[in-house]
């Protein structure tokens, strides 16, 4: 087993547009995202910090750094998952998010779990 096999984190994302909190006339588009983080490696690990890059359709980028997620630093045993929902506000009806979670494994290894780019978009019927 290689080091990379020991430290594997899978990230799954679901997004939704929140029309009740959005004000398109004010360029305010609110989105929720639900993330499931699964430790698919063989070593327990804790999520300690996060780094997001949020980009709207005007190529305006915003970076967010912080400790943990939703006030927690989840500890993931191999084969277990942690799910949370959070949100962001864009000035355009479409944008993307990507980033990484900084993890520390029980064997002392620090590693990044990459969050692949995903799209935030209002439903087509509202375009």
DSSP file (Angstrom, degrees, kcal/mol; ACC not computed):
  #  RESIDUE AA STRUCTURE BP1 BP2  ACC     N-H-->O    O-->H-N    N-H-->O    O-->H-N    TCO  KAPPA ALPHA  PHI   PSI    X-CA   Y-CA   Z-CA
    1    1 A X              0   0    0      0, 0.0     2,-0.1     0, 0.0     0, 0.0   0.000 360.0 360.0 360.0 129.2    0.0    0.0    0.0
    2    2 A X     >  -     0   0    0      1,-0.1     4,-1.5     4,-0.0     3,-0.5  -0.411 360.0-106.5 -85.7 166.2    1.4    3.4   -1.0
    3    3 A X  H  > S+     0   0    0      1,-0.2     4,-1.4     2,-0.2     3,-0.2   0.880 121.5  55.2 -58.5 -38.0    1.2    6.5    1.1
    4    4 A X  H  4 S+     0   0    0      1,-0.2    -1,-0.2     2,-0.2     0, 0.0   0.830 104.1  54.1 -68.9 -29.0   -1.4    7.9   -1.3
    5    5 A X  H  4 S+     0   0    0     -3,-0.5     3,-0.3     1,-0.2    -1,-0.2   0.845 107.4  51.8 -68.6 -32.5   -3.6    4.8   -0.8
    6    6 A X  H  < S+     0   0    0     -4,-1.5    37,-1.4     1,-0.2    36,-0.8   0.821 111.3  47.9 -72.1 -30.9   -3.5    5.4    3.0
    7    7 A X  S  < S+     0   0    0     -4,-1.4     2,-0.5    34,-0.2    -1,-0.2  -0.717  74.9 143.9-116.8  79.6   -4.6    9.0    2.7
    8    8 A X        -     0   0    0     -2,-0.7    32,-1.5    -3,-0.3    33,-1.2  -0.973  21.5-178.6-124.0 125.4   -7.6    9.1    0.4
    9    9 A X  E     -A   39   0A   0     -2,-0.5     2,-0.4    30,-0.2    30,-0.2  -0.988  11.9-155.0-123.5 127.6  -10.6   11.4    0.9
   10   10 A X  E     -A   38   0A   0     28,-3.1    28,-2.9    -2,-0.5     2,-0.5  -0.867   8.0-160.6-103.0 135.5  -13.5   11.3   -1.5
   11   11 A X  E     -A   37   0A   0     -2,-0.4     2,-0.4    26,-0.2    26,-0.2  -0.967   8.0-176.3-119.4 124.8  -15.7   14.5   -1.8
   12   12 A X  E     -A   36   0A   0     24,-2.3    24,-2.7    -2,-0.5     2,-0.4  -0.969   9.1-163.9-120.1 138.9  -19.2   14.5   -3.2
   13   13 A X  E     -A   35   0A   0     -2,-0.4     2,-0.4    22,-0.2    22,-0.2  -0.965  14.0-176.4-129.0 137.1  -21.2   17.7   -3.7
   14   14 A X  E     -A   34   0A   0     20,-2.2    20,-3.2    -2,-0.4     2,-0.3  -0.993  16.1-165.1-124.7 138.1  -24.9   18.5   -4.3
   15   15 A X  E     -A   33   0A   0     -2,-0.4     2,-0.3    18,-0.2    18,-0.2  -0.853   8.8-177.1-122.2 157.6  -26.0   22.1   -4.9
   16   16 A X  E     -A   32   0A   0     16,-2.4    16,-2.9    -2,-0.3     2,-0.4  -0.989  24.9-124.6-151.0 149.7  -29.2   24.0   -4.9
   17   17 A X  E     -A   31   0A   0     -2,-0.3     2,-0.8    14,-0.2    14,-0.2  -0.754  17.4-148.9 -91.2 137.8  -30.4   27.5   -5.6
   18   18 A X    >>  +     0   0    0     12,-3.0     3,-1.3    -2,-0.4     4,-0.8  -0.772  19.5 175.1-110.3  86.0  -32.3   29.3   -2.8
   19   19 A X  G >4 S+     0   0    0     -2,-0.8     3,-0.6     1,-0.3    -1,-0.2   0.831  75.9  62.6 -62.9 -31.6  -34.8   31.6   -4.6
   20   20 A X  G 34 S+     0   0    0      1,-0.2    -1,-0.3     3,-0.1    -2,-0.0   0.732 111.5  37.3 -66.2 -22.1  -36.4   32.7   -1.3
   21   21 A X  G <4 S+     0   0    0     -3,-1.3    -1,-0.2     9,-0.1     2,-0.2   0.473 103.9  90.7-104.4  -5.9  -33.1   34.2   -0.1
   22   22 A X    <<  -     0   0    0     -4,-0.8     2,-0.2    -3,-0.6     7,-0.2  -0.572  52.0-166.0 -94.3 154.9  -32.0   35.5   -3.5
   23   23 A X  B > > -C   28   0B   0      5,-2.5     3,-2.2    -2,-0.2     5,-1.6  -0.714   5.9-178.6-136.3  82.5  -32.7   39.0   -5.0
   24   24 A X  G > 5S+     0   0    0      1,-0.3     3,-1.8    -2,-0.2    -1,-0.1   0.837  82.8  60.3 -55.0 -35.0  -31.8   38.8   -8.7
   25   25 A X  G 3 5S+     0   0    0      1,-0.3    -1,-0.3     2,-0.1    -3,-0.0   0.720 109.4  43.9 -64.5 -19.9  -32.7   42.4   -9.2
   26   26 A X  G < 5S-     0   0    0     -3,-2.2    -1,-0.3     2,-0.2    -2,-0.2   0.167 119.7-110.1-105.8  14.4  -30.0   43.2   -6.6
   27   27 A X  T < 5S+     0   0    0     -3,-1.8     2,-0.5     1,-0.2    -3,-0.2   0.915  74.4 138.4  54.6  46.3  -27.5   40.8   -8.2
   28   28 A X  B   < +C   23   0B   0     -5,-1.6    -5,-2.5    63,-0.1     2,-0.5  -0.954  24.7 173.0-125.9 110.9  -27.8   38.5   -5.1
   29   29 A X  E     - B   0  90A   0     61,-2.7    61,-3.0    -2,-0.5     2,-0.5  -0.975  14.9-158.0-121.4 117.6  -28.0   34.8   -5.9
   30   30 A X  E     - B   0  89A   0     -2,-0.5   -12,-3.0   -12,-0.4     2,-0.4  -0.828  11.6-177.3-104.7 131.8  -27.9   32.5   -2.9
   31   31 A X  E     -AB  17  88A   0     57,-2.8    57,-2.2    -2,-0.5     2,-0.4  -0.953  14.0-152.4-127.2 144.6  -26.8   28.8   -3.2
   32   32 A X  E     -AB  16  87A   0    -16,-2.9   -16,-2.4    -2,-0.4     2,-0.4  -0.867  11.5-166.8-108.2 150.0  -26.6   26.0   -0.8
   33   33 A X  E     -AB  15  86A   0     53,-2.5    53,-2.4    -2,-0.4     2,-0.5  -0.998   8.7-155.5-137.8 137.0  -24.2   23.1   -1.1
   34   34 A X  E     -AB  14  85A   0    -20,-3.2   -20,-2.2    -2,-0.4     2,-0.5  -0.949  15.4-165.7-111.6 124.7  -24.1   19.8    0.7
   35   35 A X  E     -AB  13  84A   0     49,-2.7    49,-2.0    -2,-0.5     2,-0.5  -0.926  10.7-161.6-116.7 133.0  -20.8   18.1    0.9
   36   36 A X  E     -AB  12  83A   0    -24,-2.7   -24,-2.3    -2,-0.5     2,-0.6  -0.966   8.8-164.6-111.4 121.5  -20.1   14.5    1.9
   37   37 A X  E     -AB  11  82A   0     45,-3.1    45,-2.2    -2,-0.5     2,-0.5  -0.928   8.7-172.9-108.3 120.6  -16.5   13.8    2.9
   38   38 A X  E     -AB  10  81A   0    -28,-2.9   -28,-3.1    -2,-0.6     2,-1.1  -0.956  23.5-138.5-120.0 130.0  -15.6   10.1    3.0
   39   39 A X  E     +A    9   0A   0     41,-2.5    40,-3.5    -2,-0.5    41,-0.2  -0.748  30.1 167.3 -84.0 100.2  -12.3    8.7    4.2
   40   40 A X        +     0   0    0    -32,-1.5   -31,-0.2    -2,-1.1    -1,-0.2   0.286  51.1  87.2 -97.8   9.3  -11.6    6.0    1.6
   41   41 A X  S    S-     0   0    0    -33,-1.2   -35,-0.2     2,-0.2   -34,-0.2  -0.109  87.2-111.6 -90.4-164.7   -8.1    5.5    2.8
   42   42 A X  S    S+     0   0    0    -36,-0.8     2,-0.4   -37,-0.2    36,-0.2   0.372  90.3  71.9-113.4   2.0   -6.8    3.2    5.6
   43   43 A X  S    S-     0   0    0    -37,-1.4    -2,-0.2    34,-0.1   -35,-0.1  -0.973  83.4-114.6-123.3 131.3   -5.7    5.8    8.2
   44   44 A X        -     0   0    0     -2,-0.4    62,-2.8    61,-0.1    63,-0.3  -0.294  40.7-174.8 -57.9 147.8   -8.0    7.9   10.4
   45   45 A X  E     -DE  76 105C   0     31,-2.0    31,-3.4    60,-0.3     2,-0.4  -0.993  20.5-139.5-148.4 151.8   -7.8   11.6    9.6
   46   46 A X  E     -DE  75 104C   0     58,-2.6    58,-2.2    -2,-0.3     2,-0.6  -0.927  18.1-131.7-113.3 136.4   -9.1   15.0   10.9
   47   47 A X  E     + E   0 103C   0     27,-2.5    56,-0.2    -2,-0.4    22,-0.2  -0.778  33.7 168.6 -81.7 119.0  -10.2   17.9    8.7
   48   48 A X  E     +     0   0C   0     54,-2.9    20,-2.5    -2,-0.6     2,-0.3   0.823  55.3   4.8-105.0 -39.9   -8.5   20.9   10.2
   49   49 A X  E     -FE  67 102C   0     53,-1.3    53,-2.5    18,-0.3     2,-0.3  -0.926  58.4-144.4-142.1 167.6   -8.9   23.8    7.8
   50   50 A X  E     -FE  66 101C   0     16,-2.7    16,-1.8    -2,-0.3     2,-0.4  -0.941   4.0-165.2-131.9 154.9  -10.6   24.6    4.5
   51   51 A X  E     -FE  65 100C   0     49,-2.2    49,-2.4    -2,-0.3     2,-0.4  -0.955  12.8-175.4-140.9 119.9   -9.7   26.8    1.5
   52   52 A X  E     -FE  64  99C   0     12,-2.9    12,-2.2    -2,-0.4     2,-0.5  -0.898  16.3-161.3-115.7 145.2  -12.3   27.8   -1.1
   53   53 A X  E     -FE  63  98C   0     45,-3.1    45,-1.4    -2,-0.4     2,-0.5  -0.980  16.1-170.5-120.7 114.9  -12.0   29.6   -4.4
   54   54 A X  E     -FE  62  97C   0      8,-3.1     8,-2.4    -2,-0.5     2,-0.4  -0.925   3.8-175.5-111.4 124.5  -15.4   31.0   -5.4
   55   55 A X  E     -FE  61  96C   0     41,-2.7    41,-2.8    -2,-0.5     6,-0.2  -0.975   8.3-156.1-125.8 129.1  -15.7   32.5   -8.9
   56   56 A X  E >   - E   0  95C   0      4,-2.0     3,-1.9    -2,-0.4    39,-0.2  -0.376  41.0 -91.7 -94.4-179.6  -18.8   34.2  -10.4
   57   57 A X  T 3  S+     0   0    0     37,-1.1    38,-0.1     1,-0.3    -1,-0.1   0.652 125.6  60.5 -69.0 -14.5  -19.6   34.6  -14.1
   58   58 A X  T 3  S-     0   0    0      2,-0.1    -1,-0.3    34,-0.0     3,-0.1   0.255 119.0-111.1 -91.6  11.5  -17.8   37.9  -14.2
   59   59 A X    <   +     0   0    0     -3,-1.9     2,-0.6     1,-0.3    -2,-0.1   0.680  65.6 154.2  64.5  19.7  -14.6   36.1  -13.2
   60   60 A X        -     0   0    0      2,-0.0    -4,-2.0     1,-0.0     2,-0.4  -0.707  29.4-156.4 -76.9 121.7  -14.7   37.8   -9.8
   61   61 A X  E     -F   55   0C   0     -2,-0.6     2,-0.4    -6,-0.2    -6,-0.2  -0.813  14.6-175.1-104.7 140.8  -12.8   35.5   -7.4
   62   62 A X  E     -F   54   0C   0     -8,-2.4    -8,-3.1    -2,-0.4     2,-0.4  -0.999  10.6-153.7-132.4 131.1  -13.2   35.3   -3.7
   63   63 A X  E     -F   53   0C   0     -2,-0.4     2,-0.4   -10,-0.2   -10,-0.2  -0.868   6.8-166.2-107.0 140.2  -11.0   33.1   -1.5
   64   64 A X  E     +F   52   0C   0    -12,-2.2   -12,-2.9    -2,-0.4     2,-0.4  -0.991   6.9 179.3-126.8 126.3  -12.2   31.8    1.8
   65   65 A X  E     +F   51   0C   0     -2,-0.4     2,-0.3   -14,-0.2   -14,-0.2  -0.949  19.0 138.3-120.5 144.5   -9.9   30.2    4.4
   66   66 A X  E     -F   50   0C   0    -16,-1.8   -16,-2.7    -2,-0.4     2,-0.3  -0.988  51.0 -82.0-173.2 168.8  -11.0   28.9    7.8
   67   67 A X  E    S-F   49   0C   0     -2,-0.3     4,-0.4   -18,-0.2   -18,-0.3  -0.652  84.1 -36.9 -82.0 136.3  -10.8   26.3   10.5
   68   68 A X  S    S-     0   0    0    -20,-2.5     2,-0.4    -2,-0.3     5,-0.2   0.061  83.3 -72.8  54.0-159.3  -12.9   23.2   10.0
   69   69 A X  B >  S-H   72   0D   0      3,-2.8     3,-2.5   -22,-0.2     5,-0.1  -0.997 102.4  -7.9-138.1 136.9  -16.3   23.2    8.4
   70   70 A X  T 3  S-     0   0    0     -2,-0.4     3,-0.1     1,-0.3    -2,-0.1   0.840 131.1 -53.1  41.9  44.3  -19.6   24.5    9.9
   71   71 A X  T 3  S+     0   0    0     -4,-0.4     2,-0.3     1,-0.2    -1,-0.3   0.572 119.8 100.5  76.5   9.3  -17.8   25.0   13.3
   72   72 A X  B <   -H   69   0D   0     -3,-2.5    -3,-2.8    -5,-0.1     2,-0.4  -0.889  59.0-153.2-126.2 155.8  -16.4   21.4   13.4
   73   73 A X        -     0   0    0     -2,-0.3   -25,-0.1    -5,-0.2    -3,-0.1  -0.762  34.9-148.2-121.5  81.7  -13.2   19.6   12.7
   74   74 A X        -     0   0    0     -2,-0.4   -27,-2.5    -5,-0.1     2,-0.6  -0.183   4.4-144.9 -62.3 140.5  -14.6   16.2   11.8
   75   75 A X  E     -D   46   0C   0    -29,-0.2     2,-0.6   -31,-0.0   -29,-0.2  -0.922  17.5-160.5-104.4 121.8  -12.5   13.1   12.6
   76   76 A X  E     -D   45   0C   0    -31,-3.4   -31,-2.0    -2,-0.6     2,-0.1  -0.904   6.6-157.0-114.7 114.5  -13.0   10.4   10.0
   77   77 A X    >   -     0   0    0     -2,-0.6     3,-2.3   -33,-0.2   -38,-0.4  -0.479  50.2 -74.9 -73.9 156.6  -12.2    6.8   10.6
   78   78 A X  T 3  S+     0   0    0      1,-0.3   -38,-0.2   -36,-0.2    -1,-0.1  -0.300 122.6  16.9 -53.5 133.4  -11.5    4.7    7.4
   79   79 A X  T 3  S+     0   0    0    -40,-3.5    -1,-0.3     1,-0.3     2,-0.2   0.398 103.0 113.1  84.9  -3.1  -14.8    4.0    5.6
   80   80 A X    <   -     0   0    0     -3,-2.3   -41,-2.5   -41,-0.2     2,-0.3  -0.653  49.2-151.9-103.3 161.8  -16.8    6.7    7.5
   81   81 A X  E     -B   38   0A   0    -43,-0.2     2,-0.4    -2,-0.2   -43,-0.2  -0.878   8.6-155.4-128.8 158.5  -18.3    9.9    6.1
   82   82 A X  E     -B   37   0A   0    -45,-2.2   -45,-3.1    -2,-0.3     2,-0.4  -0.998  15.4-166.6-131.6 131.8  -19.2   13.4    7.4
   83   83 A X  E     +B   36   0A   0     -2,-0.4     2,-0.3   -47,-0.2   -47,-0.2  -0.955  12.4 163.9-122.6 139.7  -21.9   15.5    5.7
   84   84 A X  E     -B   35   0A   0    -49,-2.0   -49,-2.7    -2,-0.4     2,-0.4  -0.981  25.0-139.6-147.6 159.8  -22.6   19.2    6.1
   85   85 A X  E     +B   34   0A   0     -2,-0.3   -51,-0.2   -51,-0.2     2,-0.2  -0.976  29.7 153.8-122.0 135.8  -24.5   21.9    4.3
   86   86 A X  E     -B   33   0A   0    -53,-2.4   -53,-2.5    -2,-0.4     2,-0.3  -0.724  22.6-140.8-140.4-169.3  -23.3   25.4    3.9
   87   87 A X  E     -B   32   0A   0    -55,-0.3     2,-0.3    -2,-0.2   -55,-0.2  -0.963   8.4-159.7-155.0 170.7  -24.0   28.2    1.4
   88   88 A X  E     -B   31   0A   0    -57,-2.2   -57,-2.8    -2,-0.3     2,-0.4  -0.973  17.2-130.4-150.7 160.8  -22.5   31.1   -0.6
   89   89 A X  E     -B   30   0A   0     -2,-0.3     2,-0.3   -59,-0.2   -59,-0.2  -0.962  21.3-170.9-118.5 131.6  -23.8   34.2   -2.3
   90   90 A X  E     -B   29   0A   0    -61,-3.0   -61,-2.7    -2,-0.4     5,-0.1  -0.821  27.1-140.7-115.2 158.9  -22.9   35.2   -5.9
   91   91 A X  S    S+     0   0    0     -2,-0.3     2,-0.3   -63,-0.2   -63,-0.1   0.448  90.3  53.8 -92.6  -3.0  -23.5   38.4   -7.8
   92   92 A X  S    S-     0   0    0    -63,-0.2   -63,-0.1     2,-0.1    -2,-0.1  -0.884  89.1-116.4-128.1 159.5  -24.3   36.3  -11.0
   93   93 A X  S    S+     0   0    0     -2,-0.3    29,-1.9    28,-0.1     2,-0.3   0.570 100.3  42.5 -74.0  -6.4  -26.7   33.5  -11.6
   94   94 A X  E     + G   0 121C   0     27,-0.2   -37,-1.1     2,-0.0     2,-0.3  -0.994  66.6 136.6-139.1 144.0  -23.9   31.1  -12.4
   95   95 A X  E     -EG  56 120C   0     25,-2.5    25,-3.3    -2,-0.3     2,-0.3  -0.958  34.7-119.2-166.1-177.6  -20.5   30.5  -10.7
   96   96 A X  E     -EG  55 119C   0    -41,-2.8   -41,-2.7    -2,-0.3     2,-0.3  -0.942  11.6-160.6-134.5 157.2  -18.1   27.8   -9.6
   97   97 A X  E     +EG  54 118C   0     21,-2.2    21,-2.5    -2,-0.3     2,-0.3  -0.987  19.6 153.0-133.1 146.3  -16.5   26.7   -6.4
   98   98 A X  E     +E   53   0C   0    -45,-1.4   -45,-3.1    -2,-0.3     2,-0.3  -0.955  13.1 116.5-157.8 168.5  -13.4   24.6   -5.8
   99   99 A X  E     -EG  52 115C   0     16,-1.9    16,-3.4    -2,-0.3     2,-0.3  -0.971  45.0 -88.4 166.5-148.2  -10.8   24.2   -3.1
  100  100 A X  E     -EG  51 114C   0    -49,-2.4   -49,-2.2    -2,-0.3     2,-0.5  -0.993  12.9-133.4-159.1 154.9   -9.3   21.8   -0.6
  101  101 A X  E     -EG  50 113C   0     12,-2.4    12,-3.2    -2,-0.3     2,-0.6  -0.948  25.3-135.6-108.2 133.9   -9.5   20.5    2.9
  102  102 A X  E     -EG  49 112C   0    -53,-2.5   -54,-2.9    -2,-0.5   -53,-1.3  -0.826  29.9-169.8 -93.2 123.3   -6.3   20.3    4.9
  103  103 A X  E     -EG  47 111C   0      8,-3.4     8,-2.2    -2,-0.6     2,-0.4  -0.781  19.6-156.4-114.3 151.0   -6.2   17.0    6.7
  104  104 A X  E     -EG  46 110C   0    -58,-2.2   -58,-2.6    -2,-0.3     6,-0.2  -0.982  18.1-149.5-127.7 121.4   -4.0   15.5    9.4
  105  105 A X  E >   -E   45   0C   0      4,-3.1     3,-2.3    -2,-0.4   -60,-0.3  -0.458  27.3-110.9 -85.5 158.9   -3.9   11.7    9.6
  106  106 A X  T 3  S+     0   0    0    -62,-2.8   -61,-0.1     1,-0.3    -1,-0.1   0.735 117.5  63.3 -61.0 -22.3   -3.3    9.7   12.7
  107  107 A X  T 3  S-     0   0    0    -63,-0.3    -1,-0.3     2,-0.1     3,-0.1   0.392 123.3-104.2 -83.9   6.2    0.1    8.7   11.4
  108  108 A X  S <  S+     0   0    0     -3,-2.3     2,-0.4     1,-0.3    -2,-0.1   0.365  75.2 140.6  92.7  -5.4    1.2   12.4   11.5
  109  109 A X        -     0   0    0     -5,-0.1    -4,-3.1     1,-0.0     2,-0.5  -0.578  39.0-154.1 -76.8 127.8    0.9   13.0    7.7
  110  110 A X  E     +G  104   0C   0     -2,-0.4     2,-0.3    -6,-0.2    -6,-0.2  -0.868  27.2 159.7 -96.5 134.0   -0.6   16.3    6.7
  111  111 A X  E     -G  103   0C   0     -8,-2.2    -8,-3.4    -2,-0.5     2,-0.4  -0.984  36.8-115.4-151.9 159.6   -2.3   16.2    3.3
  112  112 A X  E     -G  102   0C   0     -2,-0.3     2,-0.7   -10,-0.2   -10,-0.2  -0.821  13.2-151.1 -99.7 136.1   -4.8   18.1    1.2
  113  113 A X  E     -G  101   0C   0    -12,-3.2   -12,-2.4    -2,-0.4     2,-0.2  -0.929  26.6-136.8-101.5 109.6   -8.1   16.6    0.0
  114  114 A X  E     -G  100   0C   0     -2,-0.7     2,-0.7   -14,-0.2   -14,-0.3  -0.440   6.7-148.8 -72.2 136.1   -8.8   18.4   -3.2
  115  115 A X  E     -G   99   0C   0    -16,-3.4   -16,-1.9    -2,-0.2     3,-0.1  -0.916  23.2-133.5-102.5 109.7  -12.4   19.6   -3.8
  116  116 A X  E     -     0   0C   0     -2,-0.7   -19,-0.1   -18,-0.2   -16,-0.0  -0.241  33.2 -86.6 -63.8 153.2  -13.0   19.4   -7.6
  117  117 A X  E     -     0   0C   0    -19,-0.1     2,-0.3   -21,-0.1   -19,-0.2  -0.309  50.6-175.8 -58.7 135.8  -14.6   22.4   -9.2
  118  118 A X  E     -G   97   0C   0    -21,-2.5   -21,-2.2    -3,-0.1     2,-0.3  -0.959  21.0-116.3-134.1 157.2  -18.4   22.3   -9.2
  119  119 A X  E     -G   96   0C   0     -2,-0.3     2,-0.5   -23,-0.2   -23,-0.3  -0.714  12.5-159.8 -98.4 138.9  -21.0   24.7  -10.7
  120  120 A X  E     +G   95   0C   0    -25,-3.3   -25,-2.5    -2,-0.3     2,-0.3  -0.979  30.4 157.6-109.6 125.0  -23.6   26.8   -8.9
  121  121 A X  E     -G   94   0C   0     -2,-0.5   -27,-0.2   -27,-0.2  -104,-0.1  -0.994  43.1-117.5-152.5 140.2  -26.4   27.8  -11.3
  122  122 A X        -     0   0    0    -29,-1.9     5,-0.1    -2,-0.3   -91,-0.0  -0.452  56.3 -84.1 -69.5 153.6  -30.0   28.9  -11.1
  123  123 A X    >>  -     0   0    0      1,-0.1     3,-2.3    -2,-0.1     4,-0.5  -0.243  37.5-115.5 -59.5 148.1  -32.4   26.4  -12.7
  124  124 A X  G >4 S+     0   0    0      1,-0.3     3,-1.2     2,-0.2    -1,-0.1   0.806 113.2  65.7 -55.3 -33.1  -32.8   26.8  -16.4
  125  125 A X  G 34 S+     0   0    0      1,-0.3    -1,-0.3     2,-0.1    -2,-0.1   0.701 103.4  48.2 -66.3 -16.7  -36.4   27.7  -16.1
  126  126 A X  G <4        0   0    0     -3,-2.3    -1,-0.3     1,-0.2    -2,-0.2   0.526 360.0 360.0 -99.5  -7.3  -35.3   30.9  -14.3
  127  127 A X    <<        0   0    0     -3,-1.2    -1,-0.2    -4,-0.5    -2,-0.1   0.505 360.0 360.0 -67.4 360.0  -32.6   32.0  -16.8
